[in-house]
Amino acid sequence: MGGMNEDDLDDYEREAELSLFREYRDIVGQFRYVVETERRFYLANEVDLKQQNAGSDFYFELSMSDVWVWDVYRADRFVKSVRVLTFKDVNVEELSAREFKLPQELSIED
């Protein structure tokens, strides 16, 4: 029975990461904001972040529209709108026209 061995899988994942990186690089200029949650990295053109009280705690309600999602396993990374509820920090940065930011977990190494 044939199948992927671990080296094939590593190569596949590296290829996937690389093509994701290239896609990101090509489209980042079309977006106004970079948004990072504990689980995901997004590019978006509209971002609305609200702090909601929950008893003695609070959470963030994050709404984005015209969104691109950093996700290797998604076929279509462009999404009309995304809503995230989280108790963790949310980082929203406005991109200047020439800025090129990478998700923190990604460092390109050869």
Buried (B, 14 or more C-beta within 10 A) or exposed (E): EEEEEEEEEEEEEEEEEEEBBEBBEEEBEEBBBBBBBEEBBBBBEEBEBEEEEEEEEEBBBBBBBBBBBBBEEEEEBEBEEBEBEBEEEBEBEEBEEEEEEBBEEEEEEE
